[in-house]
Amino acid sequence: MELRPATAADLPFLIEMLLEACNWDGTPWYDEVKVRADENAWRYLADWPRATDFGVVAEADGVPAGAAWARLVRGYGYVADDVPELTLGVSPAHRRQGVARAVLSELIAQARAASYKRLSLSVDPDNPARTLYESLGFLKVGVVGTSDTMVLDL
């Protein structure tokens, strides 16, 4: 697996990964048309990349396998204007192969390099990714709707 920075050319793949994140339990809540039409969902990729956006794409045998990215946004995991909120998705064919941990670890390194003090996210309490977040030090700081807001102090 190779990791590389996410670029503007990755937008189609990031949309796929946003859909994986939105539809994490297999329920097809969103497709691309619906995610683009929903301001609350599309804010995670609108005008990608903005000057303060950063992210990473994992490739397996030259094929995108997963991605994590962060941006300053008032999203579901919002905690403060200076705390980027992250989004993470892994293609179904590449799950349980360390892709999520790899892209998230690299995203954390990018956040530190950019001198951010914290990262946030929103996760459903039943989402298996929550275990990964906790293993990397994210702590629950609140609840929005049915999802937990978690923060990692960098």
N, C-alpha and C positions, 0 to 999 in steps of 0.2 A: 504494500500500500504506500502510495506517495501522497504527501500533503502539499498544498500550494495555496497562496492567497486567492480569495474569491475576487473576481473582476466583473466589470460590466457585461462581458460576454457570457458570464455564468447565470445571468438572470433567468433564462428558461429552466435551468436545472434548479435554481433556488426556488422558483415557483413550485416545481415538483416537490421539493423538500418541505416547503411551507404547507403544501397539501398533505404530505405525510404527517407533519406535526398536527395539523388541524384534524385529521382523520385517524389519529393514533390508535384508536380501538377497532379500526376496520369499518366503522360506520361512515358511509360516504356523505358527511355533512357538507363538504365543499368540493367543487370542481373549479377549474381555472376561471370560468366566467363568474361564478358566485364569489370567489375570493377577491377578484378584481372589483366587483361591485360593492363589496362590504368594506366600508371605510375602516372598521375596527380590525379587519384581517389584513387588508391591503397595505396598511400603514407600515407593515414590517418589510415591504419591498418597494413601495412607491418611490420613484426617482432613484432607484439603486444604480450606482452607489453615490451617496452623499459624501461630502468631505470628511465627516466624522465616522462614517461606516467602516467596519472591518469584518473580515470573515476568512474562512478556510474551507477548501474543498478537498475531500479525500478521493483519490482515484485508485482503482484496482484494475491492473492490466490495461491502463489507459482509459477506463470507463469511470465516469463519476459515480461514486458509491454513497457519498453522504456529504453533508455540509453543516457548518455552524456559522452564524453571523450575528453581529450585534450593531445596534444603532441607538442613538438618543431619540427615544420615542415615548409618547404617553400611551403605552399599550396596557395589556392586561397585567403585566408584571412591573408596572411603573412604581418607582420608589422616590426618585428625585431627578431633577433636570440634568444632573451631571453623572447619572448612573445609566450606562447602556443596558438595554434589555436584549437578551440573546434569544435566538431561534435555532433549533437543531432538528435535522431530519436525516434519516438513513433509508436508502432504497431497500425494499423488502428482500431482495436477493442478497443483500450484504449485511443483514442484521446478525447479531450474535457473533461478530467477527472482530470486535474491537474498534470498529469505525467510529461509533459515537464517542467513546472515550478519547480516541485519538484527535478527532476534530475539536472536541470540547477542551481538551488539554492545550491544544495549540491556540485556540481562541482566548483562553485564559492568559497564555503567554503574550499574545498580541495586546490584550487589554493592559497588562502590566507594562509592556514596552511603550504603550501610549500614555502611561501615567494615570490611568483610571484607578480609583481607590476601591470600587465595588462593581460587580456585575449582578444583574437581576434576571429573573425568569418567572414564567407562570406555568404551572403544571397541575394537571388533574391528580388528586391524591391516589387514584388507581393506576396511573400511567407507570409502567415498569421503568421508565427513564428516571423516575424520581430516585430510585436506588443509586443510579449513577451520579446524579446531582449531589446527593447526600455523601457519597463516597469521596467526592472531590471537595467537600467542605461547605456546600450550600446549606443554608439554614432557613427554615420557614419563618417569615416575618409578618405574614398577613394572609387574608383570604379575600378574593374578589370573585363574586358569584360562587361557582362551585370549585374554583381552582385556588391552589395555594401560590402565594408569591414567595419566592426564595431569593436569598442574596448570598453572594460570596464576597467576603472581605479579601481584598488583594493585598 
